[in-house]
Amino acid sequence: MNKFFTRFAGNIASFAGSPVAFVAALGAVLVWAMTGPLFGFSEVWQLVINTGTTIVTFLMIFLVQNSQNRDSAAMEAKLDELLRAVEQARADFIGIEHLTDGEIEKIRARLEKDTGPGNQKPPSQDAVGRLLSRR
């Protein structure tokens, strides 16, 4: 069941982000809008689009969250492997995704502070500045 749901969720999430899905959704909304005069813009006519979009949104939240959780876990595993493989990397960082937001913020602030004496900002900001100046 897990394999089936994983494949199903991945395929649906992939399709939902495609141009074809956008055009199909846009087409459905346009058809609904054009039928408004035919149904006299009735409450039932309005209820159709409201109910449809609510159901689709509700189900998509679970499918997309499943795909995002899986992608995030895979990325964390890959980064953990890099931390193990790089000799100078600190293995203490493996598993920090299980810490609270406050604990992670303290680690981030400490890392920025430890970038070296006299550094006013982390090197990543210097790198971003260099990239932006190349335009």
C-alpha positions in Angstrom: 0.0 0.0 0.0 2.8 2.4 0.8 4.6 1.9 -2.5 1.3 2.4 -4.4 0.5 5.6 -2.5 4.0 6.9 -2.9 3.9 6.4 -6.7 0.3 7.7 -6.8 1.1 10.8 -4.8 4.3 11.5 -6.7 2.5 11.2 -10.1 -0.4 13.4 -9.0 1.9 16.0 -7.5 4.0 16.0 -10.6 0.9 16.4 -12.9 -0.6 19.1 -10.7 2.5 21.2 -11.3 2.4 20.8 -15.0 1.2 23.3 -17.6 -1.4 20.7 -18.8 -3.0 20.7 -15.3 -3.1 24.5 -15.2 -4.7 24.7 -18.6 -7.3 22.0 -17.6 -8.1 23.8 -14.4 -8.4 27.1 -16.3 -10.6 25.5 -18.9 -12.9 24.1 -16.2 -13.2 27.5 -14.6 -14.0 29.1 -18.0 -16.6 26.5 -18.8 -18.2 27.0 -15.4 -18.1 30.8 -15.9 -19.7 30.6 -19.3 -22.5 28.4 -18.1 -23.4 31.0 -15.5 -26.0 32.7 -17.7 -27.4 29.3 -18.7 -28.1 28.5 -15.0 -29.1 32.1 -14.1 -26.0 32.4 -11.8 -28.0 30.3 -9.3 -26.8 29.2 -5.9 -26.4 25.6 -7.2 -24.2 26.9 -10.0 -22.0 28.7 -7.5 -22.0 25.7 -5.2 -20.6 23.5 -8.0 -17.3 25.5 -8.3 -17.0 26.1 -4.5 -17.5 22.4 -3.7 -15.2 21.2 -6.5 -12.3 23.5 -5.7 -12.7 22.7 -1.9 -12.5 19.0 -2.5 -9.6 19.2 -4.9 -7.7 21.5 -2.6 -8.3 19.3 0.4 -7.0 16.2 -1.3 -4.1 18.0 -3.0 -2.8 19.2 0.4 -2.2 15.6 1.5 -0.7 14.5 -1.8 1.7 17.4 -2.1 2.7 17.2 1.6 3.5 13.5 1.1 5.8 14.3 -1.8 7.4 17.2 0.1 8.0 15.0 3.2 9.6 12.3 1.0 11.8 14.8 -0.9 12.8 16.5 2.4 13.8 13.2 4.0 15.8 12.2 0.9 17.6 15.6 0.9 18.4 15.2 4.6 19.8 11.7 4.1 22.0 13.0 1.2 23.3 15.9 3.3 24.0 13.6 6.2 26.1 11.4 3.9 28.0 14.4 2.7 28.7 15.3 6.3 30.0 11.8 6.9 32.2 11.9 3.8 33.8 15.3 4.1 36.7 15.0 6.6 36.5 18.6 7.8 32.7 18.6 8.2 31.3 18.4 11.7 29.2 15.2 12.1 27.4 17.0 15.0 25.1 18.5 12.4 23.7 15.1 11.4 20.1 15.0 12.5 19.6 18.7 13.5 16.4 18.7 11.6 14.9 17.1 14.7 15.7 20.2 16.8 13.3 23.0 17.6 13.3 26.2 15.5 14.9 28.1 18.4 17.7 25.5 18.7 18.4 25.6 15.0 18.4 29.4 15.0 21.0 29.4 17.8 23.2 27.0 15.8 22.8 29.2 12.7 23.7 32.4 14.7 26.7 30.7 16.2 27.9 29.5 12.8 27.6 33.1 11.4 29.5 34.4 14.4 32.2 31.8 14.0 32.9 32.7 10.3 36.2 34.3 11.4 37.6 37.3 13.2 36.6 40.7 11.7 33.9 39.3 9.5 30.9 41.5 9.6 28.7 39.2 7.5 28.8 35.5 6.6 30.7 34.5 3.5 27.5 33.5 1.8 26.4 37.1 1.6 29.7 38.0 0.0 29.2 35.2 -2.6 25.7 36.4 -3.3 26.9 40.0 -3.7 29.6 38.8 -6.2 27.0 36.8 -8.1 24.6 39.8 -8.3 27.3 42.1 -9.5 28.0 39.9 -12.6 24.8 40.9 -14.3 
